[in-house]
Amino acid sequence: FQAALASLSVSIGIQLLFVYGQYITVGWMRVLREWFLVLIGFKPAVDAYRVATAKKQEIGTKSDAVAEMTYVKVVEMFA
Protein backbone atom coordinates (compact mmCIF):
# COMPACT_ATOMS: atom_id res chain seq x y z
CA PHE A 1 0.00 0.00 0.00
CA GLN A 2 2.76 2.43 0.91
CA ALA A 3 4.62 1.83 -2.36
CA ALA A 4 1.47 2.47 -4.39
CA LEU A 5 0.76 5.65 -2.45
CA ALA A 6 4.34 6.83 -2.93
CA SER A 7 4.19 6.13 -6.67
CA LEU A 8 0.90 8.01 -6.99
CA SER A 9 2.27 10.95 -5.01
CA VAL A 10 5.39 11.17 -7.16
CA SER A 11 3.32 11.00 -10.34
CA ILE A 12 0.97 13.75 -9.21
CA GLY A 13 3.88 15.88 -7.99
CA ILE A 14 5.72 15.65 -11.31
CA GLN A 15 2.50 16.44 -13.20
CA LEU A 16 1.94 19.50 -11.02
CA LEU A 17 5.47 20.72 -11.75
CA PHE A 18 4.99 20.15 -15.47
CA VAL A 19 1.67 22.03 -15.48
CA TYR A 20 3.30 24.89 -13.58
CA GLY A 21 6.07 25.15 -16.16
CA GLN A 22 3.62 24.88 -19.05
CA TYR A 23 1.12 27.52 -17.94
CA ILE A 24 2.95 29.97 -15.64
CA THR A 25 3.38 32.50 -18.45
CA VAL A 26 -0.38 32.41 -19.11
CA GLY A 27 -1.27 33.28 -15.53
CA TRP A 28 -1.90 31.90 -12.08
CA MET A 29 -5.61 31.30 -12.63
CA ARG A 30 -4.81 28.97 -15.51
CA VAL A 31 -2.16 27.17 -13.44
CA LEU A 32 -4.64 26.66 -10.60
CA ARG A 33 -7.32 25.39 -12.97
CA GLU A 34 -4.91 22.87 -14.51
CA TRP A 35 -3.65 21.84 -11.05
CA PHE A 36 -7.24 21.12 -10.05
CA LEU A 37 -7.60 18.82 -13.07
CA VAL A 38 -4.43 16.97 -12.05
CA LEU A 39 -5.52 16.60 -8.42
CA ILE A 40 -8.94 15.15 -9.26
CA GLY A 41 -7.44 12.84 -11.90
CA PHE A 42 -9.25 14.38 -14.84
CA LYS A 43 -6.20 15.72 -16.71
CA PRO A 44 -5.83 12.76 -19.14
CA ALA A 45 -9.45 13.12 -20.26
CA VAL A 46 -9.08 16.86 -20.80
CA ASP A 47 -5.84 16.36 -22.74
CA ALA A 48 -7.49 13.71 -24.94
CA TYR A 49 -10.37 16.11 -25.65
CA ARG A 50 -7.95 18.88 -26.58
CA VAL A 51 -6.13 16.58 -28.99
CA ALA A 52 -9.36 15.17 -30.48
CA THR A 53 -10.71 18.66 -31.18
CA ALA A 54 -7.36 19.76 -32.67
CA LYS A 55 -6.93 22.63 -30.23
CA LYS A 56 -4.21 25.03 -31.34
CA GLN A 57 -1.30 26.03 -29.13
CA GLU A 58 -2.20 28.94 -26.91
CA ILE A 59 -0.08 32.07 -26.81
CA GLY A 60 2.29 31.85 -23.84
CA THR A 61 2.31 28.06 -23.50
CA LYS A 62 5.45 26.07 -24.08
CA SER A 63 3.95 23.21 -26.14
CA ASP A 64 0.84 22.18 -28.03
CA ALA A 65 -1.89 19.78 -26.89
CA VAL A 66 -0.32 16.66 -28.40
CA ALA A 67 3.04 17.26 -26.75
CA GLU A 68 1.38 18.05 -23.43
CA MET A 69 -0.64 14.83 -23.54
CA THR A 70 2.51 12.88 -24.40
CA TYR A 71 4.44 14.35 -21.47
CA VAL A 72 1.62 13.59 -19.02
CA LYS A 73 1.30 10.00 -20.30
CA VAL A 74 5.05 9.44 -19.93
CA VAL A 75 4.90 10.68 -16.33
CA GLU A 76 1.92 8.42 -15.62
CA MET A 77 3.73 5.40 -17.08
CA PHE A 78 7.14 5.78 -15.47
CA ALA A 79 6.68 7.74 -12.24
C-alpha positions in Angstrom: 0.0 0.0 0.0 2.8 2.4 0.9 4.6 1.8 -2.4 1.5 2.5 -4.4 0.8 5.6 -2.4 4.3 6.8 -2.9 4.2 6.1 -6.7 0.9 8.0 -7.0 2.3 10.9 -5.0 5.4 11.2 -7.2 3.3 11.0 -10.3 1.0 13.8 -9.2 3.9 15.9 -8.0 5.7 15.6 -11.3 2.5 16.4 -13.2 1.9 19.5 -11.0 5.5 20.7 -11.7 5.0 20.2 -15.5 1.7 22.0 -15.5 3.3 24.9 -13.6 6.1 25.1 -16.2 3.6 24.9 -19.0 1.1 27.5 -17.9 3.0 30.0 -15.6 3.4 32.5 -18.5 -0.4 32.4 -19.1 -1.3 33.3 -15.5 -1.9 31.9 -12.1 -5.6 31.3 -12.6 -4.8 29.0 -15.5 -2.2 27.2 -13.4 -4.6 26.7 -10.6 -7.3 25.4 -13.0 -4.9 22.9 -14.5 -3.6 21.8 -11.1 -7.2 21.1 -10.0 -7.6 18.8 -13.1 -4.4 17.0 -12.0 -5.5 16.6 -8.4 -8.9 15.2 -9.3 -7.4 12.8 -11.9 -9.3 14.4 -14.8 -6.2 15.7 -16.7 -5.8 12.8 -19.1 -9.4 13.1 -20.3 -9.1 16.9 -20.8 -5.8 16.4 -22.7 -7.5 13.7 -24.9 -10.4 16.1 -25.6 -8.0 18.9 -26.6 -6.1 16.6 -29.0 -9.4 15.2 -30.5 -10.7 18.7 -31.2 -7.4 19.8 -32.7 -6.9 22.6 -30.2 -4.2 25.0 -31.3 -1.3 26.0 -29.1 -2.2 28.9 -26.9 -0.1 32.1 -26.8 2.3 31.8 -23.8 2.3 28.1 -23.5 5.5 26.1 -24.1 4.0 23.2 -26.1 0.8 22.2 -28.0 -1.9 19.8 -26.9 -0.3 16.7 -28.4 3.0 17.3 -26.8 1.4 18.0 -23.4 -0.6 14.8 -23.5 2.5 12.9 -24.4 4.4 14.4 -21.5 1.6 13.6 -19.0 1.3 10.0 -20.3 5.1 9.4 -19.9 4.9 10.7 -16.3 1.9 8.4 -15.6 3.7 5.4 -17.1 7.1 5.8 -15.5 6.7 7.7 -12.2 
